[in-house]
Amino acid sequence: MIAEYLPVALFDSPVWNSIVYLLGELVIIILVLWVILSFLIGCLIALSIKKKKMYLPKLLRPVLTLMEGTVKLFCMMLGVDSAQLMEFLIGIDNQMNYSAFAKVPVEKRAVFIPLCLRSAKCPARLSPDVGISCISCGKCPLGDAIPVLKDAGYMTFIIPGSTFIKRLVKKYRPQAMIGVGCLMEVKEGLALGRKISMTTIGVVTATDGCVETTMNYDSLMQAASIGLEKPLSMPKKE
């Protein structure tokens, strides 16, 4: 009979009540600190976007990884939309990966370009080994950009999706990569880079879509020039 009442007596004891009370206080303190930190990080992001200057990126990246959902909520309250936040996160990753990327020999780097940037009238064919083999037909700017990248030593691929990236990384084993795409694609590419321990730089296209999207090719050349003695540039049109 004593054993039947032991659990009840234990839970009704002053010691147990004190433990539960302390645990409740601890949870409340953690929640309050979480909200305060999320708000401060949101303010820091909003300020960084407004001033176009990145503040404390080494602090922001790990904190955002842990509490992105709450920070995103406060960012929205402060007038920062999801696209601005995503672009900011990409900027943080690029800045943090800059030094490591610069140390990788150019011949050990790869550039992955989405299929949507090519012309709708592109005559090049898709190969499972390299993606689209650009023939520089002149129908889109890729015909000018890709020879510059290849001449510099980059492995360059025009691919239809992330599955191709995984396949080509496994086959050609680059040590660093530049991923081109829309905001979501670049974010996923940077996440993939972290997952497979590969230094990754993201370049966001100017427009979204599935056909004939556009991008700032100078941004691509700037990213590809990291660590090189001579900056790369698009050929000048006569």
GIJOGI-V883337 format. One record per pair of residues at least 12 apart in sequence whose C-alpha atoms are under 6 Angstrom apart, sorted by the first residue. I is the first residue (numbers start at 0). GAP is how many residues later the second one is. D is the distance in whole Angstrom. If there is no record, write none. Layout:
BEGIN
i:I gap:GAP d:D
i:I gap:GAP d:D
END
This chain:
BEGIN
i:37 gap:33 d:5
i:38 gap:35 d:6
i:41 gap:29 d:6
i:41 gap:32 d:6
i:41 gap:33 d:5
i:56 gap:35 d:6
i:93 gap:107 d:5
i:100 gap:98 d:6
i:101 gap:124 d:5
i:101 gap:125 d:4
i:105 gap:47 d:6
i:105 gap:48 d:6
i:106 gap:46 d:5
i:106 gap:47 d:5
i:107 gap:66 d:5
i:107 gap:67 d:5
i:108 gap:45 d:6
i:108 gap:65 d:5
i:108 gap:66 d:6
i:108 gap:67 d:5
i:108 gap:68 d:5
i:109 gap:44 d:6
i:109 gap:45 d:4
i:109 gap:46 d:6
i:109 gap:67 d:5
i:110 gap:45 d:5
i:110 gap:66 d:6
i:110 gap:67 d:5
i:111 gap:45 d:5
i:111 gap:67 d:5
i:112 gap:45 d:5
i:112 gap:67 d:5
i:113 gap:44 d:6
i:113 gap:45 d:5
i:113 gap:46 d:6
i:114 gap:43 d:6
i:114 gap:44 d:5
i:114 gap:45 d:5
i:115 gap:94 d:5
i:115 gap:95 d:5
i:115 gap:96 d:5
i:115 gap:97 d:6
i:116 gap:95 d:5
i:116 gap:96 d:5
i:117 gap:22 d:6
i:117 gap:94 d:6
i:118 gap:20 d:6
i:118 gap:21 d:5
i:118 gap:93 d:6
i:130 gap:27 d:5
i:130 gap:28 d:5
i:131 gap:26 d:5
i:175 gap:22 d:6
i:175 gap:23 d:5
i:175 gap:24 d:6
i:176 gap:23 d:5
i:177 gap:22 d:6
i:177 gap:23 d:5
i:177 gap:24 d:6
i:178 gap:23 d:5
i:179 gap:23 d:5
i:179 gap:24 d:6
i:180 gap:23 d:5
i:180 gap:24 d:5
i:181 gap:22 d:5
i:181 gap:23 d:5
i:181 gap:26 d:6
i:182 gap:21 d:6
i:185 gap:16 d:6
i:220 gap:12 d:6
END
